[in-house]
Amino acid sequence: MSSSLTQLIDDLATGRVRVVDLTQPLGPETPVIGLPEIFAPSPPMTIETISRYDERGPAWYWNTIHLGEHTGTHFDAPVHWVSGRDLPDNTTDTLPPHRFVGPACVIDVEAEVERDPDFLLRPEHIEAWEAEHGRIPAGAWVLLRTGWSRRTDPTAFINADDDGPHSPGFHADASRLLALERDVTGVGVETIGTDAGQAGGFDPPFPNHAIMHGAGKLGLASLCNLDQLPPTGAVVIAAPLKIVDGSGSPLRVLALVAG
Ligand code: MN
């Protein structure tokens, strides 16, 4: 019997479909988002050895990890934001798993971000992308390719000055267009969170979080290798840990890419 899955297995075996890892390494050096001091901070990741083939466990190696849910390459569930707190199936353990798999639409704004680290994606950028690549389908993961993941130095990744962090993101009108008019599954970014560095001062504050999660949409932060994806045609697999009542989780994000 033939099916798209038997074809996929064959294509994976022969390399006609590649698996691209969109995930950053996760460790104590992983940058964590900074908030004004009046708010509780998320700690850096710590990792302690339980045993490593030693007197604590002669034949086995394992670690204890301690980290915030929103550390490194991670998933944002709708319950993460107050706008999404009363939605059904809004946590990492209750979101239906079919939502974790979907087509990628990759919007390349590397040139714009090169000129302006505070670049915001606006509806006109989305409409220009659609004129070239077709309408963003319902259920898409919209991935914002900014080149930001090439900033491997944590200071350059956060890119803060006296005004706070400077990194690209979404204008509120773009988030509304994607969430409400395109019915996307969510957005993914290369930066530390799905809002721009300066978004704490926007109206509403952190508009992408407020709008996306208020509409039940998902988020992916600190992605990499988006330059290995075509504008359309890739499939993203982004399944968070099934943390009970979780607001998000670190995860491994994969993309299936033809060719
Ligand atoms: Mn987050």
py3Dmol code that shows the C-alpha trace and the ligand (Angstrom):
import py3Dmol

protein = """\
ATOM      1  CA  MET A   1       0.000   0.000   0.000  1.00  0.00           C
ATOM      2  CA  SER A   2       1.350   3.418  -0.929  1.00  0.00           C
ATOM      3  CA  SER A   3       0.797   6.554   1.062  1.00  0.00           C
ATOM      4  CA  SER A   4       2.421   9.907   1.602  1.00  0.00           C
ATOM      5  CA  LEU A   5       4.098   8.400   4.676  1.00  0.00           C
ATOM      6  CA  THR A   6       5.749   5.545   2.784  1.00  0.00           C
ATOM      7  CA  GLN A   7       6.906   8.158   0.279  1.00  0.00           C
ATOM      8  CA  LEU A   8       8.236  10.280   3.140  1.00  0.00           C
ATOM      9  CA  ILE A   9      10.155   7.347   4.633  1.00  0.00           C
ATOM     10  CA  ASP A  10      11.720   6.695   1.253  1.00  0.00           C
ATOM     11  CA  ASP A  11      12.524  10.368   0.717  1.00  0.00           C
ATOM     12  CA  LEU A  12      14.158  10.605   4.164  1.00  0.00           C
ATOM     13  CA  ALA A  13      16.229   7.492   3.468  1.00  0.00           C
ATOM     14  CA  THR A  14      17.440   8.769   0.116  1.00  0.00           C
ATOM     15  CA  GLY A  15      17.951  12.384   1.201  1.00  0.00           C
ATOM     16  CA  ARG A  16      15.241  13.811  -1.016  1.00  0.00           C
ATOM     17  CA  VAL A  17      13.818  15.176   2.231  1.00  0.00           C
ATOM     18  CA  ARG A  18      16.311  16.618   4.740  1.00  0.00           C
ATOM     19  CA  VAL A  19      15.823  17.218   8.459  1.00  0.00           C
ATOM     20  CA  VAL A  20      17.022  20.709   9.397  1.00  0.00           C
ATOM     21  CA  ASP A  21      17.624  21.454  13.074  1.00  0.00           C
ATOM     22  CA  LEU A  22      16.234  24.890  14.009  1.00  0.00           C
ATOM     23  CA  THR A  23      17.436  24.549  17.622  1.00  0.00           C
ATOM     24  CA  GLN A  24      20.213  26.367  19.516  1.00  0.00           C
ATOM     25  CA  PRO A  25      22.443  24.471  21.978  1.00  0.00           C
ATOM     26  CA  LEU A  26      21.048  24.597  25.539  1.00  0.00           C
ATOM     27  CA  GLY A  27      23.356  25.083  28.511  1.00  0.00           C
ATOM     28  CA  PRO A  28      24.461  27.392  31.337  1.00  0.00           C
ATOM     29  CA  GLU A  29      25.730  29.933  28.776  1.00  0.00           C
ATOM     30  CA  THR A  30      22.342  30.185  27.042  1.00  0.00           C
ATOM     31  CA  PRO A  31      21.172  33.826  27.250  1.00  0.00           C
ATOM     32  CA  VAL A  32      17.980  34.437  29.241  1.00  0.00           C
ATOM     33  CA  ILE A  33      15.646  37.366  28.669  1.00  0.00           C
ATOM     34  CA  GLY A  34      16.167  40.331  31.003  1.00  0.00           C
ATOM     35  CA  LEU A  35      13.224  42.208  32.525  1.00  0.00           C
ATOM     36  CA  PRO A  36      13.065  45.452  34.522  1.00  0.00           C
ATOM     37  CA  GLU A  37      14.087  44.782  38.137  1.00  0.00           C
ATOM     38  CA  ILE A  38      10.555  45.175  39.483  1.00  0.00           C
ATOM     39  CA  PHE A  39       9.696  41.835  37.806  1.00  0.00           C
ATOM     40  CA  ALA A  40      10.844  38.338  38.790  1.00  0.00           C
ATOM     41  CA  PRO A  41      13.727  37.127  36.625  1.00  0.00           C
ATOM     42  CA  SER A  42      14.065  33.769  34.885  1.00  0.00           C
ATOM     43  CA  PRO A  43      17.269  32.085  36.100  1.00  0.00           C
ATOM     44  CA  PRO A  44      20.053  30.894  33.837  1.00  0.00           C
ATOM     45  CA  MET A  45      20.086  27.146  33.229  1.00  0.00           C
ATOM     46  CA  THR A  46      22.043  25.069  35.734  1.00  0.00           C
ATOM     47  CA  ILE A  47      23.058  21.459  35.259  1.00  0.00           C
ATOM     48  CA  GLU A  48      24.428  19.124  37.949  1.00  0.00           C
ATOM     49  CA  THR A  49      25.747  15.638  37.505  1.00  0.00           C
ATOM     50  CA  ILE A  50      23.843  12.933  39.408  1.00  0.00           C
ATOM     51  CA  SER A  51      26.412  10.305  38.483  1.00  0.00           C
ATOM     52  CA  ARG A  52      28.883   9.685  35.679  1.00  0.00           C
ATOM     53  CA  TYR A  53      30.137   6.086  35.741  1.00  0.00           C
ATOM     54  CA  ASP A  54      31.460   6.717  39.258  1.00  0.00           C
ATOM     55  CA  GLU A  55      30.708   5.747  42.863  1.00  0.00           C
ATOM     56  CA  ARG A  56      27.380   7.601  42.587  1.00  0.00           C
ATOM     57  CA  GLY A  57      26.356   5.340  39.723  1.00  0.00           C
ATOM     58  CA  PRO A  58      29.054   3.104  38.282  1.00  0.00           C
ATOM     59  CA  ALA A  59      27.410   2.220  34.961  1.00  0.00           C
ATOM     60  CA  TRP A  60      25.337   5.282  34.183  1.00  0.00           C
ATOM     61  CA  TYR A  61      25.525   9.015  33.480  1.00  0.00           C
ATOM     62  CA  TRP A  62      22.703  11.466  34.117  1.00  0.00           C
ATOM     63  CA  ASN A  63      22.127  15.077  35.137  1.00  0.00           C
ATOM     64  CA  THR A  64      19.679  17.264  36.995  1.00  0.00           C
ATOM     65  CA  ILE A  65      18.646  20.355  35.047  1.00  0.00           C
ATOM     66  CA  HIS A  66      17.078  23.536  36.412  1.00  0.00           C
ATOM     67  CA  LEU A  67      15.804  26.207  34.083  1.00  0.00           C
ATOM     68  CA  GLY A  68      12.929  28.511  33.267  1.00  0.00           C
ATOM     69  CA  GLU A  69      10.349  27.240  30.807  1.00  0.00           C
ATOM     70  CA  HIS A  70      11.315  30.081  28.447  1.00  0.00           C
ATOM     71  CA  THR A  71      15.032  29.361  28.084  1.00  0.00           C
ATOM     72  CA  GLY A  72      16.916  29.033  24.815  1.00  0.00           C
ATOM     73  CA  THR A  73      15.029  27.614  21.861  1.00  0.00           C
ATOM     74  CA  HIS A  74      11.590  27.362  23.421  1.00  0.00           C
ATOM     75  CA  PHE A  75       7.848  27.206  22.916  1.00  0.00           C
ATOM     76  CA  ASP A  76       5.262  29.741  24.127  1.00  0.00           C
ATOM     77  CA  ALA A  77       1.789  28.364  24.926  1.00  0.00           C
ATOM     78  CA  PRO A  78      -1.252  30.669  24.896  1.00  0.00           C
ATOM     79  CA  VAL A  79      -1.471  30.571  28.718  1.00  0.00           C
ATOM     80  CA  HIS A  80       1.957  32.282  28.840  1.00  0.00           C
ATOM     81  CA  TRP A  81       0.185  35.627  28.426  1.00  0.00           C
ATOM     82  CA  VAL A  82      -2.673  37.056  30.484  1.00  0.00           C
ATOM     83  CA  SER A  83      -4.625  37.579  27.254  1.00  0.00           C
ATOM     84  CA  GLY A  84      -4.679  33.783  26.737  1.00  0.00           C
ATOM     85  CA  ARG A  85      -5.168  32.618  30.306  1.00  0.00           C
ATOM     86  CA  ASP A  86      -8.844  31.665  30.003  1.00  0.00           C
ATOM     87  CA  LEU A  87      -8.698  29.950  26.610  1.00  0.00           C
ATOM     88  CA  PRO A  88      -9.397  26.203  26.356  1.00  0.00           C
ATOM     89  CA  ASP A  89      -6.458  23.824  25.819  1.00  0.00           C
ATOM     90  CA  ASN A  90      -3.976  26.642  26.365  1.00  0.00           C
ATOM     91  CA  THR A  91      -1.171  24.823  28.233  1.00  0.00           C
ATOM     92  CA  THR A  92       1.709  22.596  27.131  1.00  0.00           C
ATOM     93  CA  ASP A  93      -0.136  19.453  28.288  1.00  0.00           C
ATOM     94  CA  THR A  94      -3.553  20.286  26.846  1.00  0.00           C
ATOM     95  CA  LEU A  95      -2.726  21.768  23.427  1.00  0.00           C
ATOM     96  CA  PRO A  96      -3.793  19.265  20.764  1.00  0.00           C
ATOM     97  CA  PRO A  97      -0.643  17.713  19.270  1.00  0.00           C
ATOM     98  CA  HIS A  98      -1.709  18.245  15.655  1.00  0.00           C
ATOM     99  CA  ARG A  99      -0.991  21.923  16.215  1.00  0.00           C
ATOM    100  CA  PHE A 100       2.704  21.201  16.685  1.00  0.00           C
ATOM    101  CA  VAL A 101       3.183  20.200  13.033  1.00  0.00           C
ATOM    102  CA  GLY A 102       2.555  22.598  10.174  1.00  0.00           C
ATOM    103  CA  PRO A 103       3.816  24.261   7.012  1.00  0.00           C
ATOM    104  CA  ALA A 104       6.508  26.917   7.310  1.00  0.00           C
ATOM    105  CA  CYS A 105       6.256  30.343   5.733  1.00  0.00           C
ATOM    106  CA  VAL A 106       9.680  31.982   6.024  1.00  0.00           C
ATOM    107  CA  ILE A 107       9.790  35.763   5.716  1.00  0.00           C
ATOM    108  CA  ASP A 108      13.342  36.958   5.041  1.00  0.00           C
ATOM    109  CA  VAL A 109      14.040  40.395   6.501  1.00  0.00           C
ATOM    110  CA  GLU A 110      17.776  39.962   7.040  1.00  0.00           C
ATOM    111  CA  ALA A 111      18.598  42.998   4.882  1.00  0.00           C
ATOM    112  CA  GLU A 112      16.135  45.207   6.758  1.00  0.00           C
ATOM    113  CA  VAL A 113      17.465  44.075  10.151  1.00  0.00           C
ATOM    114  CA  GLU A 114      21.028  44.657   8.994  1.00  0.00           C
ATOM    115  CA  ARG A 115      20.073  48.317   8.523  1.00  0.00           C
ATOM    116  CA  ASP A 116      17.882  48.598  11.643  1.00  0.00           C
ATOM    117  CA  PRO A 117      18.101  46.187  14.608  1.00  0.00           C
ATOM    118  CA  ASP A 118      14.747  47.562  15.843  1.00  0.00           C
ATOM    119  CA  PHE A 119      13.065  46.545  12.572  1.00  0.00           C
ATOM    120  CA  LEU A 120       9.372  45.622  12.915  1.00  0.00           C
ATOM    121  CA  LEU A 121       7.506  43.453  10.452  1.00  0.00           C
ATOM    122  CA  ARG A 122       4.427  45.318   9.233  1.00  0.00           C
ATOM    123  CA  PRO A 123       1.371  44.225   7.223  1.00  0.00           C
ATOM    124  CA  GLU A 124       2.861  45.633   4.018  1.00  0.00           C
ATOM    125  CA  HIS A 125       5.858  43.288   4.378  1.00  0.00           C
ATOM    126  CA  ILE A 126       3.498  40.325   4.767  1.00  0.00           C
ATOM    127  CA  GLU A 127       1.456  41.407   1.760  1.00  0.00           C
ATOM    128  CA  ALA A 128       4.609  41.825  -0.346  1.00  0.00           C
ATOM    129  CA  TRP A 129       5.738  38.321   0.692  1.00  0.00           C
ATOM    130  CA  GLU A 130       2.322  36.913  -0.241  1.00  0.00           C
ATOM    131  CA  ALA A 131       2.403  38.618  -3.642  1.00  0.00           C
ATOM    132  CA  GLU A 132       5.528  36.595  -4.371  1.00  0.00           C
ATOM    133  CA  HIS A 133       4.878  33.313  -2.555  1.00  0.00           C
ATOM    134  CA  GLY A 134       1.101  33.043  -2.153  1.00  0.00           C
ATOM    135  CA  ARG A 135      -1.261  33.586   0.722  1.00  0.00           C
ATOM    136  CA  ILE A 136      -0.109  32.361   4.128  1.00  0.00           C
ATOM    137  CA  PRO A 137      -2.300  29.307   4.818  1.00  0.00           C
ATOM    138  CA  ALA A 138      -4.259  28.669   7.997  1.00  0.00           C
ATOM    139  CA  GLY A 139      -2.177  26.540  10.337  1.00  0.00           C
ATOM    140  CA  ALA A 140       1.162  27.895   9.118  1.00  0.00           C
ATOM    141  CA  TRP A 141       4.193  28.509  11.265  1.00  0.00           C
ATOM    142  CA  VAL A 142       5.346  31.974  10.173  1.00  0.00           C
ATOM    143  CA  LEU A 143       9.100  32.170  10.730  1.00  0.00           C
ATOM    144  CA  LEU A 144      10.798  35.560  10.797  1.00  0.00           C
ATOM    145  CA  ARG A 145      14.249  35.190   9.284  1.00  0.00           C
ATOM    146  CA  THR A 146      16.315  38.049  10.691  1.00  0.00           C
ATOM    147  CA  GLY A 147      19.835  36.599  10.785  1.00  0.00           C
ATOM    148  CA  TRP A 148      19.836  37.307  14.529  1.00  0.00           C
ATOM    149  CA  SER A 149      20.958  33.756  15.380  1.00  0.00           C
ATOM    150  CA  ARG A 150      24.377  34.564  13.907  1.00  0.00           C
ATOM    151  CA  ARG A 151      24.926  36.739  16.995  1.00  0.00           C
ATOM    152  CA  THR A 152      26.604  34.020  19.031  1.00  0.00           C
ATOM    153  CA  ASP A 153      28.009  36.464  21.592  1.00  0.00           C
ATOM    154  CA  PRO A 154      25.318  36.848  24.314  1.00  0.00           C
ATOM    155  CA  THR A 155      25.939  40.609  24.580  1.00  0.00           C
ATOM    156  CA  ALA A 156      25.334  41.077  20.859  1.00  0.00           C
ATOM    157  CA  PHE A 157      22.346  38.710  21.015  1.00  0.00           C
ATOM    158  CA  ILE A 158      20.643  40.779  23.744  1.00  0.00           C
ATOM    159  CA  ASN A 159      21.982  44.033  22.163  1.00  0.00           C
ATOM    160  CA  ALA A 160      21.015  46.280  25.086  1.00  0.00           C
ATOM    161  CA  ASP A 161      21.934  49.908  25.691  1.00  0.00           C
ATOM    162  CA  ASP A 162      20.585  52.528  28.100  1.00  0.00           C
ATOM    163  CA  ASP A 163      17.151  52.232  26.429  1.00  0.00           C
ATOM    164  CA  GLY A 164      16.992  48.476  26.917  1.00  0.00           C
ATOM    165  CA  PRO A 165      17.382  45.710  24.344  1.00  0.00           C
ATOM    166  CA  HIS A 166      17.296  46.374  20.602  1.00  0.00           C
ATOM    167  CA  SER A 167      16.194  43.440  18.463  1.00  0.00           C
ATOM    168  CA  PRO A 168      13.622  42.969  15.681  1.00  0.00           C
ATOM    169  CA  GLY A 169      10.028  41.795  15.960  1.00  0.00           C
ATOM    170  CA  PHE A 170       6.460  42.381  14.873  1.00  0.00           C
ATOM    171  CA  HIS A 171       4.355  45.521  14.648  1.00  0.00           C
ATOM    172  CA  ALA A 172       1.007  44.948  16.399  1.00  0.00           C
ATOM    173  CA  ASP A 173      -0.812  45.257  13.070  1.00  0.00           C
ATOM    174  CA  ALA A 174       1.277  42.424  11.628  1.00  0.00           C
ATOM    175  CA  SER A 175       0.507  40.192  14.613  1.00  0.00           C
ATOM    176  CA  ARG A 176      -3.216  40.966  14.202  1.00  0.00           C
ATOM    177  CA  LEU A 177      -3.087  40.180  10.491  1.00  0.00           C
ATOM    178  CA  LEU A 178      -1.347  36.850  11.064  1.00  0.00           C
ATOM    179  CA  ALA A 179      -3.437  35.754  14.050  1.00  0.00           C
ATOM    180  CA  LEU A 180      -6.887  36.987  13.070  1.00  0.00           C
ATOM    181  CA  GLU A 181      -6.956  37.177   9.266  1.00  0.00           C
ATOM    182  CA  ARG A 182      -4.567  34.330   8.381  1.00  0.00           C
ATOM    183  CA  ASP A 183      -5.309  32.037  11.352  1.00  0.00           C
ATOM    184  CA  VAL A 184      -1.674  30.931  11.604  1.00  0.00           C
ATOM    185  CA  THR A 185      -0.581  28.340  14.167  1.00  0.00           C
ATOM    186  CA  GLY A 186       2.012  30.777  15.466  1.00  0.00           C
ATOM    187  CA  VAL A 187       5.204  32.649  14.794  1.00  0.00           C
ATOM    188  CA  GLY A 188       8.848  31.703  15.242  1.00  0.00           C
ATOM    189  CA  VAL A 189      11.794  34.066  15.627  1.00  0.00           C
ATOM    190  CA  GLU A 190      15.573  33.977  15.942  1.00  0.00           C
ATOM    191  CA  THR A 191      15.567  36.463  18.846  1.00  0.00           C
ATOM    192  CA  ILE A 192      15.226  35.728  22.567  1.00  0.00           C
ATOM    193  CA  GLY A 193      11.439  36.240  22.520  1.00  0.00           C
ATOM    194  CA  THR A 194       8.687  36.736  19.973  1.00  0.00           C
ATOM    195  CA  ASP A 195       8.472  40.464  20.622  1.00  0.00           C
ATOM    196  CA  ALA A 196      10.953  43.140  19.607  1.00  0.00           C
ATOM    197  CA  GLY A 197      13.566  44.212  22.150  1.00  0.00           C
ATOM    198  CA  GLN A 198      11.827  47.541  22.679  1.00  0.00           C
ATOM    199  CA  ALA A 199       8.307  46.058  22.824  1.00  0.00           C
ATOM    200  CA  GLY A 200       7.848  46.621  26.564  1.00  0.00           C
ATOM    201  CA  GLY A 201       7.178  50.257  25.642  1.00  0.00           C
ATOM    202  CA  PHE A 202       4.763  49.531  22.791  1.00  0.00           C
ATOM    203  CA  ASP A 203       0.965  49.844  22.898  1.00  0.00           C
ATOM    204  CA  PRO A 204      -0.064  47.297  24.028  1.00  0.00           C
ATOM    205  CA  PRO A 205       3.175  46.232  25.742  1.00  0.00           C
ATOM    206  CA  PHE A 206       4.673  43.133  24.106  1.00  0.00           C
ATOM    207  CA  PRO A 207       1.994  43.256  21.391  1.00  0.00           C
ATOM    208  CA  ASN A 208       2.945  40.020  19.664  1.00  0.00           C
ATOM    209  CA  HIS A 209       2.568  38.053  22.892  1.00  0.00           C
ATOM    210  CA  ALA A 210      -0.672  39.846  23.779  1.00  0.00           C
ATOM    211  CA  ILE A 211      -2.276  39.434  20.362  1.00  0.00           C
ATOM    212  CA  MET A 212      -1.011  35.965  19.413  1.00  0.00           C
ATOM    213  CA  HIS A 213      -1.685  34.310  22.741  1.00  0.00           C
ATOM    214  CA  GLY A 214      -4.994  36.132  23.129  1.00  0.00           C
ATOM    215  CA  ALA A 215      -5.998  34.454  19.861  1.00  0.00           C
ATOM    216  CA  GLY A 216      -4.764  31.043  21.063  1.00  0.00           C
ATOM    217  CA  LYS A 217      -1.679  31.132  18.857  1.00  0.00           C
ATOM    218  CA  LEU A 218       1.759  29.706  19.673  1.00  0.00           C
ATOM    219  CA  GLY A 219       5.301  31.063  19.697  1.00  0.00           C
ATOM    220  CA  LEU A 220       8.828  29.802  19.059  1.00  0.00           C
ATOM    221  CA  ALA A 221      11.894  31.787  20.147  1.00  0.00           C
ATOM    222  CA  SER A 222      15.668  31.530  19.644  1.00  0.00           C
ATOM    223  CA  LEU A 223      15.445  29.544  16.419  1.00  0.00           C
ATOM    224  CA  CYS A 224      18.411  29.153  14.059  1.00  0.00           C
ATOM    225  CA  ASN A 225      19.162  27.840  10.572  1.00  0.00           C
ATOM    226  CA  LEU A 226      16.139  29.606   9.087  1.00  0.00           C
ATOM    227  CA  ASP A 227      18.426  30.440   6.140  1.00  0.00           C
ATOM    228  CA  GLN A 228      18.343  26.729   5.265  1.00  0.00           C
ATOM    229  CA  LEU A 229      14.584  26.818   4.670  1.00  0.00           C
ATOM    230  CA  PRO A 230      12.778  27.777   1.467  1.00  0.00           C
ATOM    231  CA  PRO A 231      10.133  30.531   1.716  1.00  0.00           C
ATOM    232  CA  THR A 232       7.431  27.853   1.483  1.00  0.00           C
ATOM    233  CA  GLY A 233       7.292  24.075   1.366  1.00  0.00           C
ATOM    234  CA  ALA A 234       9.062  23.068   4.586  1.00  0.00           C
ATOM    235  CA  VAL A 235       7.214  21.325   7.413  1.00  0.00           C
ATOM    236  CA  VAL A 236       7.934  22.392  11.007  1.00  0.00           C
ATOM    237  CA  ILE A 237       7.700  19.993  13.942  1.00  0.00           C
ATOM    238  CA  ALA A 238       7.695  21.860  17.262  1.00  0.00           C
ATOM    239  CA  ALA A 239       6.352  19.791  20.158  1.00  0.00           C
ATOM    240  CA  PRO A 240       6.903  21.137  23.689  1.00  0.00           C
ATOM    241  CA  LEU A 241       7.468  18.988  26.750  1.00  0.00           C
ATOM    242  CA  LYS A 242       4.123  17.897  28.199  1.00  0.00           C
ATOM    243  CA  ILE A 243       4.593  19.912  31.384  1.00  0.00           C
ATOM    244  CA  VAL A 244       1.376  19.845  33.423  1.00  0.00           C
ATOM    245  CA  ASP A 245      -0.093  23.358  33.374  1.00  0.00           C
ATOM    246  CA  GLY A 246       3.092  24.533  31.612  1.00  0.00           C
ATOM    247  CA  SER A 247       3.350  27.962  29.972  1.00  0.00           C
ATOM    248  CA  GLY A 248       6.010  26.787  27.549  1.00  0.00           C
ATOM    249  CA  SER A 249       9.106  24.647  27.359  1.00  0.00           C
ATOM    250  CA  PRO A 250      12.503  24.262  25.807  1.00  0.00           C
ATOM    251  CA  LEU A 251      12.204  21.959  22.803  1.00  0.00           C
ATOM    252  CA  ARG A 252      13.911  20.615  19.720  1.00  0.00           C
ATOM    253  CA  VAL A 253      12.453  22.271  16.625  1.00  0.00           C
ATOM    254  CA  LEU A 254      12.888  20.375  13.363  1.00  0.00           C
ATOM    255  CA  ALA A 255      12.002  21.203   9.782  1.00  0.00           C
ATOM    256  CA  LEU A 256      11.518  18.750   6.920  1.00  0.00           C
ATOM    257  CA  VAL A 257      12.856  20.267   3.714  1.00  0.00           C
ATOM    258  CA  ALA A 258      12.664  18.851   0.195  1.00  0.00           C
ATOM    259  CA  GLY A 259      15.776  18.728  -1.969  1.00  0.00           C
TER     260      GLY A 259
END
"""
ligand_1 = """\
1
MN
Mn 8.830 32.626 25.771
"""
view = py3Dmol.view(width=600, height=400)
view.addModel(protein, "pdb")
view.setStyle({"model": 0}, {"cartoon": {"style": "trace"}})
view.addModel(ligand_1, "xyz")
view.setStyle({"model": 1}, {"stick": {}})
view.zoomTo()
view.show()
